[in-house]
Amino acid sequence: MAQFRLQGSKVLAVDMAGDAVKAKNGSMVAFEGEMTFKKMTGGGDGLRGMVTRRLTGEQMAVMEVKGTGTCYFADRAHEINLVSLQGETLYVEASNLLCTDASLRTGTTFTGLRGAAQGNGLFTTTVEGTGQAAILSDGTAIVLRVTPQTPLQVDPGAYIAHTGRLKQHFQSGVNFRTFIGEGSGEAFQIRFEGDGLVYVQPSERETFGGDI
């Protein structure tokens, strides 16, 4: 299995010995050794995946990188976070997914109003199986634990990804800016309940969930 490691916080190094990974198209910045690059359809899920992603609007351009040596990946100087999966599912926006082990399965799932609040559509990308994935964040991400005793509320624009057995509730009328008198109109938050981890970035993407 390919070995993922960080070179600083903004470059992913993947050591391969005949292994393969799936990476965001165009994210390779350098490589050592012998590598081949192949564009994949449907976010790496073939024709069926391509049709599904076009229908859901969760687009993802992916390439397969295979060979022996080390390949380096980066995307617009974003911070990179490593996620180790042990038979779990990672839920992540397609734009935040940089690289995965080739053995991990990717797909799409319905997110309901959470996706609409983020302005990213009603679907998000799933990564399942055992292996490593690298996700992107605008600034250094924090990983917050959710337990049955400690639910978590997150601004939709700061949410990146999550793992574990979590239920999401879309709440209106709540926004951090509301508490300090800077909000107006109706605001939205995502409430996570259950047991799992939530990845949050310190920069808010543009959404229409803040004020309507």
PyMOL commands that set and color helices and strands:
alter all, ss='L'
color gray80, all
select helices_A, chain A and resi 42-44+46-56+94-96+113-118+176-179
alter helices_A, ss='H'
color red, helices_A
select strands_A, chain A and resi 3-7+11-24+28-40+62-73+79-92+97-101+105-110+123-137+142-146+152-154+159-172+188-200
alter strands_A, ss='S'
color yellow, strands_A
deselect
rebuild
show_as cartoon
